[in-house]
Amino acid sequence: AGAKGKGNPNPRIAPPGSKPHGRTYGEWAAKWWQAAFQIPVIEGNHPLFSGGAFGGEDGVLFLAGASGADIDLTIPPGTALFFPVINSECSVIEPEPFHGDDEAELRACANEHIDNTSGLFAEIDGEEVIFLEAYRSESPLFVFGPLPADNVFGVEAGTTSPSVDAGVYIFLPPLSVGEHEIHFGGTFDE
């Protein structure tokens, strides 16, 4: 299967334009960032830096990758996975090049970062995910925070900020019980 516009080219993955677990890919992306930013940085360790599983809701677990990292996880049966192949977020509180003052600037900022990427790949149990560009999405305008102490931005606890995400994401319905391998990534060319 899988010619342009015909069915789902990756039957194991929720199709682009779908609403897995009641949310669009862009809405899940906003939830991904909101959950990631709620995690304090402890001794330099954080899923955004070292990869790992975090947050999630409604039977969905979020994953983050890190360059060259192998992460072994035990995932409860029946749990879906949501993760970025590559993503970028821009907010009002961040400095350049991740800063915008309003929704239009935030949206342009996040998309510009994703426009300048290459080498995107995703593989699930040895099977290449094809037509990755079809899984590109952008979030609605969302607010993250209030941030915890020791947050990734190094700003005052309780800070909130409007933000927009752009990225290439995978929503993977629950895998069968057993061992699975997921590889994904890409390069920012800027």
C-alpha positions, -999 to +999 in steps of 0.1 A: +000+000+000+010+036+002+009+056-030+003+093-024-032+098-009-040+061-010-045+046+025-019+047+053+016+040+040+027+030+075-001+008+089+015+005+123+014+043+128-016+066+133-021+082+099-014+119+093-046+140+098-060+114+122-070+121+159-054+092+178-068+091+213-089+122+205-061+146+196-044+157+164-007+153+160-002+190+166-023+188+198-002+159+210+030+179+202+018+207+225+012+181+253+046+166+246+064+200+252+042+209+282+051+175+299+088+178+290+090+213+305+074+202+338+104+179+344+132+196+365+168+193+354+185+171+380+223+170+378+222+179+341+198+150+334+166+156+315+149+137+287+155+166+263+192+161+268+196+124+274+165+109+259+139+087+277+103+083+284+082+108+303+047+122+310+020+112+287-017+109+294-047+090+283-027+058+278+000+075+258+037+077+268+060+103+254+095+095+242+125+118+235+156+107+217+192+119+221+220+117+196+237+083+199+217+072+230+204+037+235+175+037+259+160+005+273+124+010+285+097-012+299+064+001+287+031-011+302+010-033+278-016-013+260+004+020+260+007+040+229+038+060+221+042+095+208+076+109+198+093+134+176+116+123+148+127+159+150+110+189+165+114+226+174+095+249+198+097+286+200+083+307+229+081+343+242+105+336+271+133+321+250+162+341+235+169+340+197+169+318+177+138+303+196+120+336+203+088+351+190+066+379+204+033+367+190+017+336+175+027+345+139+063+350+149+064+318+170+049+298+142+074+312+117+102+305+141+093+269+148+087+261+111+120+278+100+139+254+123+121+223+108+125+237+072+163+235+078+166+198+087+179+168+068+185+131+072+152+123+089+146+087+096+124+064+117+125+026+119+102+004+140+114-032+145+136-029+114+108-015+092+115+019+077+088+045+082+081+059+047+068+093+036+080+109+069+072+144+055+035+135+057+039+133+095+050+169+098+027+190+119+025+222+139+008+228+172-019+252+180-007+281+201-002+267+236+010+278+270+036+259+290+042+261+327+040+271+354+076+259+352+092+240+381+124+251+399+155+239+381+136+241+347+153+237+313+153+274+307+169+284+340+141+309+346+121+316+378+098+288+390+062+295+381+070+312+348+046+305+319+049+313+282+030+311+250+046+287+225+043+270+191+058+237+179+066+223+145+080+189+139+078+154+124+060+131+149+050+095+152+020+083+171+025+045+175-005+026+188+003+000+215+029-026+204+025-063+211+040-075+243+077-084+238+108-066+228+108-039+201+134-015+187+126+020+176+153+042+160+146+078+149+164+111+143+175+138+120+199+168+118+193+205+121+213+221+093+213+257+106 
